[in-house]
Amino acid sequence: MHPCAICQRSRAQIVRPKNGQKICKACFLDVFESEIHTTIIENDIFPTRGERVAIGASGGKDSTVLASVLKTLNERYDYGVEFVLLSIDEGIHGYRDDSLETVKRNAVQYGMELSIVGYEELYGWTMDQVVDKVGRKGNCTYCGVFRRQALDRGAKRLEISHILTGHNADDVAETILMNFLRGDLPRLGRCAEIVTASSTSTMKRSKPLKYAYEKEIVLYAHHRQLDYFSTECVYSPEAFRGSARSLLKELEKVRPSSILDIVRSGEQLLYKDIGPSKKTPSVASGDPNQQSTRKQTQKQEGPRLQTVGSCKHCGYMSSQPICKACALVYSLNKSNALVEVLVTEEPS
Ligand SMILES: Nc1ncnc2c1ncn2[C@@H]1O[C@H](COP(=O)(O)OP(=O)(O)OP(=O)(O)O)[C@@H](O)[C@H]1O
């Protein structure tokens, strides 16, 4: 029987996936929470007392652990923050409708207000309809782009300007790997940041679980007996992300520190601005083809720093003149003769 490497008193029950340390359950829960508190303090995630902050709540393990830990830490360390659960209903039958029931229970369990915003209401399309139209290849792109904006819009309705997501170290490392393999250094730099803010938008996003391993999040949820929804999305992840995930899991098996090492590498690779591109054409409409012309021009001239501004159509955060959500809705509606971009209905 190993004594706990931290308290030296109780029997070690858990081998920490992050570093192999053998510790007892109480010390694991304590060290897991303490590390997230340290991340919050070191990165000044809650600089303003009295702030209302939205937690992107999917009902899955990550955002459920995030909500639970934040409630604990807010009470323990008195951050003075009010948390609100914000859920996006993508319109995926047999998946999101079930997980939203979990979020409704979490709202009661954690005593947090819950707000739900749907793709159908925002974009005129549920994900089930998008998949019917575009098929299973590439549908994750629509979902990811729509969700990002839907969270912004949901928060704005609540008069909240700070959104937290449950992205963990594995998620961040996976995205860094994907961007590295694509040679997309500007995006790589942005995805490695823990807090993203912009001078042209009031919305801030933070990832308090950025240094928490997925395996430890599962362990924490298990030992705290949290109520979360564990089914995978019925539309499996796009092939490239799936491959990056498998690669990461293989690396983790032979070297558990790989996940944090990749996150640290991403942080070191934060791209440095090399000045504006000369020939970038302006994008005047939501036509995604024009945006791809812009991309090609950038490829010829070398990468540029991706700066965050506002979409000319809908006014929400965008690194392009026309945001990706507007471009995607445009492409979905175009063949239905609905050229009016629905997202313009709610300007910022
Ligand atoms: N439908 C949703 N509504 C609100 N927030 C969401 C939704 N889907 C994802 N998010 C936010 O984005 C984060 C990352 O989402 P992702 O799809 O990678 O899921 P995940 O890693 O399985 O996380 P979770 O376990 O919380 O579902 C989530 O932790 C959550 O904060």
The ligand as a Tripos MOL2 file, in Angstrom:
@<TRIPOS>MOLECULE
LIG
   31    33     1     0     0
SMALL
NO_CHARGES

@<TRIPOS>ATOM
      1 N1        -23.9820   23.3310  -26.9140 N.pl3     1 LIG1
      2 C1        -23.1560   24.0470  -26.1450 C.ar      1 LIG1
      3 N2        -23.6400   25.0200  -25.3580 N.ar      1 LIG1
      4 C2        -22.8150   25.7780  -24.5980 C.ar      1 LIG1
      5 N3        -21.4910   25.6230  -24.5660 N.ar      1 LIG1
      6 C3        -20.9570   24.6570  -25.3280 C.ar      1 LIG1
      7 C4        -21.7530   23.8170  -26.1690 C.ar      1 LIG1
      8 N4        -20.9400   22.9390  -26.7760 N.ar      1 LIG1
      9 C5        -19.6990   23.2210  -26.3660 C.ar      1 LIG1
     10 N5        -19.6960   24.2480  -25.4950 N.ar      1 LIG1
     11 C6        -18.5470   24.8530  -24.7940 C.3       1 LIG1
     12 O1        -17.3530   24.6010  -25.5030 O.3       1 LIG1
     13 C7        -16.4770   23.7510  -24.7390 C.3       1 LIG1
     14 C8        -15.7450   22.7810  -25.6300 C.3       1 LIG1
     15 O2        -16.7020   22.0660  -26.3630 O.3       1 LIG1
     16 P1        -16.4250   20.6820  -27.0800 P.3       1 LIG1
     17 O3        -17.4130   20.5210  -28.1380 O.co2     1 LIG1
     18 O4        -14.9800   20.5650  -27.3770 O.co2     1 LIG1
     19 O5        -16.9110   19.6800  -25.9880 O.3       1 LIG1
     20 P2        -16.2200   18.8140  -24.9250 P.3       1 LIG1
     21 O6        -14.7110   18.9420  -24.9520 O.co2     1 LIG1
     22 O7        -16.8320   17.4760  -24.9810 O.co2     1 LIG1
     23 O8        -16.7590   19.6240  -23.6460 O.3       1 LIG1
     24 P3        -17.9930   19.2150  -22.7350 P.3       1 LIG1
     25 O9        -17.4950   17.9860  -22.0270 O.co2     1 LIG1
     26 O10       -18.1960   20.3740  -21.8290 O.co2     1 LIG1
     27 O11       -19.1340   18.9620  -23.6600 O.co2     1 LIG1
     28 C9        -17.4090   23.0890  -23.7190 C.3       1 LIG1
     29 O12       -16.7110   22.6890  -22.5720 O.3       1 LIG1
     30 C10       -18.3960   24.1840  -23.4340 C.3       1 LIG1
     31 O13       -17.8940   25.1430  -22.5200 O.3       1 LIG1
@<TRIPOS>BOND
     1     1     2 1
     2     2     3 ar
     3     2     7 ar
     4     3     4 ar
     5     4     5 ar
     6     5     6 ar
     7     6     7 ar
     8     6    10 ar
     9     7     8 ar
    10     8     9 ar
    11     9    10 ar
    12    10    11 1
    13    11    12 1
    14    11    30 1
    15    12    13 1
    16    13    14 1
    17    13    28 1
    18    14    15 1
    19    15    16 1
    20    16    17 2
    21    16    18 1
    22    16    19 1
    23    19    20 1
    24    20    21 2
    25    20    22 1
    26    20    23 1
    27    23    24 1
    28    24    25 2
    29    24    26 1
    30    24    27 1
    31    28    29 1
    32    28    30 1
    33    30    31 1
@<TRIPOS>SUBSTRUCTURE
     1 LIG1         1 GROUP 0 **** ****
